[in-house]
Amino acid sequence: MGSLTQEWASAPKLSDSVMKMFDMTGKVAIVTGGSGGIGYEAARALAEAGANIALWYGKATNTDKLAATIERDFGVKANAYKCAVENFEEVRDQTAAVVRDFGRLDVMIANAGISRPAGGIDDPVENWEQVIGVNLDGAYYCAKVAGEIFRSQGSGNLIFTASISGHIANVPQRQACYNASKAGVIHLAKSLAVEWAGFARVNTISPGYIKTPISAGCSKEMKDEWFSLTPMRREADARELKGIYLYLASDASTFTTGADIIVDGGYCCR
């Protein structure tokens, strides 16, 4: 077991203007799972604030076009990189490619995730391995590689996309493995926030039910049950999360680390 040698975090130089605190001009951010849904909207949020963007994707075929759209819309640099986050060597190599292409790395948003029927008695073990591989192993691999860079340069920002599934057991769907993977991500982030306090911040965002490709195949009956348990009685548009990603990625949140911010329409308040 390694010992914890605590470094003191230096106080940042802050602007009196809150709007300038959100400015990310010249920063470089990797967004995994950046080809759609939450990841793409998070990337657009940071780009609108001035950050250059590396969009990571797994199987999508349109990510080069999405990167070009970000460049056109916001006047920043944006590239697409194919990376299977469950493969440590790919994460290491593609992170090195981003640093080579952009010159630095300031923010890692570990957002890639999948859902499969996994964790139940009758579910295939292979499904468990796939979900844990992407959602938890992949999150750690991104953290490990980015953390080495952040420690070397003395600054950095790691944001994980977790889920309310890390807090509750969803109904009516059975997804014990997905829930376990997201609970693991939340506690991984809290642990790293303590260990990295001297040189980087680490936080998680836990969305509730969001209209994304991962939920597109769910039945109306299933969604109706979700909404009956959500005080706001609806799912969110992924754009409703843009502000929280920008907050955590920017200097507007320089004293925020180890936090898990729930954005769920009130689901977890019940």
N, C-alpha and C positions, 0 to 999 in steps of 0.2 A: 504494500500500500504506500503510495507516494505521500509525502508530507506537503502541507500547504504553506508556501512562503508568500505572505501577503505583501504586495507592493502598494505604495500609496498612489492614488490617482491624483494627478495635478488638476487644479481648478481651471476650467476652460476660459478662454477670452470670449466674453459674450457681448452681443450688441444690445443696445437699449431698445431697438426695434424688434418687436416680436415677428414681424414679417421677414426681417433679415435672418432671424433664427431658422426659418424654414428654407432659406436659400441653400441649394446644394450645387451651385455652379462649380464645375471642375471635379466634383466627386465621381467616383466610379463604383457602380453597383452591379453585382451578379444577382439575377433573379432566376432560381430554378423553377421548373414547371411554368416557364414564362410564355408559353404559346397560347394561352387562353385563360379565361376565368379570372380568379383572384390574382394570379401571378402577373398576367398581362396588365391588369388595371393598376397593380402596385408599381410595375415598371413605368407605366405612363405617368403616375403621380410623381415619382422621383424625377423623371425626365422633364416634366413641366416645371419642376423646381430647379432645373439646370444640370442634373446628373447625367453622366454618360452611362449607357446601359449595355450589359451583356445578358441577352436572353438565352437561357438554357432550355433545351427541349429534349424529349425522349423520342417520340415517334411521329410527331406532327410534321407536316410537309409545307406549311405556310409561314414558318417562323422568319425566314429571310424577308418576306414581304412585311411582316409585322414590325421587324426592326427598321425597315425602310420607312414605314409609316411613322414610327416614333421620330426618326431623324427629320422627316419632312414637317411633322406637326410642331416640333419643339426646338429644332435647330441644334440638336446635340448629336453625339456619335452613338450609334447603336449597332451591335453585331449579334448574330445568332450562332450558337454553339450546340452541337449535338452531344449530349452527355447522359449516360445511364448512371444516375446518382448512386445506385446500389453497387456500383463497381468502383472501388477506391482508386484504382489506377486511373480510370477515366476522370474522376473528380480532380485528382492531383494534376493530371496533364492538361485538362481544360482550364483549370484555374491558372496554371502557368501560362497558357495561351492568352488568357484575358490580360494578365499582368504584362505580358510581352506586347500585346496589341494596344493597350490603354496606358501602360506605364505605372499603374498602381491599382490597389483595391482598397476601397473604404467601407463598403457595405456588402454583406452576404445575406440575401434573403433566401433561406432554405424552405422553399414552398412546395416542392414536388411531392405529390402524394397519390396513392391509389386506394381503392376499396374493393374487396373481394369477400365472398362468403367464407369466413375463416374464423377459427377459434371454437367452433361448435364440435360436438362429438362426431357428427357425420361429415364434417367439412374436410376436404383434402389437406394433408399436411403441406403440400406444395403451395396452396393458397396462403397459408400462414407464413411460409418462408418468403413469398413474394411481397406480401404487405409489410412485414417487418423489414425486409430488405430495402424497400424504397422509403417507407415512412420513418423508420427509426435508424437503421444502419446508414441510409443515405443522408439523413440529417446530421448524424455524427461525423460522417466522412467530410461533409461540407464544413462543419465546425472545425474539425481537426486541421484541414488544409488552410482555411481562412485564418484560423487562430495563429498558425505559425507566422503568417504574414503580418497580422495585427501586432503580435508580440515583437516582431523584428522592427516594425516602424513605430511602435509605441502608441498606436491608436487603431481603432476599428469598431465595427458595429455589426453584430450578428442578430438577425431576426428570424425566428422560426414561425411558420404557420402551423399552429396546433389545431385545436378544435374543442367545441363544447363536449365532444365525445371523450375527451380526456378528463372530464369532470363528472359526466353522467352516463348511465347506461341507456342508449337510445331505444325507443320503441316506435313502430312495431318491428323494425328490422333487427335481426340478430347479427351483431358485428363485433364480437368480443375481441378479435385480433386488432381491428382498426382502433377500437377504444383503448386497448392496451398500448398500442403504438403511440397514440397521441398523448396519453398520460405519461408515457416514457419521455416524449419530447419535452413536455412541460417541466418535468423534474430535471432532465438533462440541462435545460436552459438555466434553471435556478442554480444548479450546481456549478455550471460554468461561469455564471455571473459572479459568484463568490470567488472562484479561482482566477478569473481574468480581470478582477476589479481594477487592477493597476494599469491596464492598457486597453481594455475594450469593454463595451456594454453588450449585454445579451438579454433579449426579451422574447416573449412569445405573444402571438395574437391567436385567440380562440374564436373563430367564427361559428355562428350557428348555422341555420339552413340558408344557403346562398344559391341563387340560380346560376349554376355552372354546369359544364359538361358532365361532371362526376355524379350529378343528381338528375340529369336529363332523362334517364331511363326509368326513374321511379314512378310508380303508378299514382293516379290521382287520389286513390283511397289512402295510400301511404302518406302522401303530402297533406291531405286533409287532417290526418291524425297529428302530423307534425305541427300544423298551424293551430290546431285546437289546444296544443300545449304551449304555444308561443303567445304571450300577451298581446303582441302587435299583430297577430293573426295573419302573417304573411312571411314569405321568404324575402331575402334581401337581394338587391342588384349588387353585383360585385363592385360596382363603382362606389357603393356606400362604405367600402373599406379603405378607399384610397387615402383618406385623411389620416387614419391611424398608422398606416405604413409610413407615410411621409413624416408624421410626428416622431415615430421611433427612429427613423433613419437620419433625422436632421438634428441640428443643435437646439431644437425646441425641447429636447428631452434629455439633456446632458446629465441629469441626476436620476434618470430612470434606468434601473437595471434589475434583472431578476423578476420583472413584472410579467404577469400573464393578463392580457387585456381581453376581456370577453365582449364580443360584438354579436349579440344573438337575439335582439328584439325582446329581451326579457325572459327567455326560456329558463335560464338557470336561477331566476328569482322565485320560481314557483315553490 
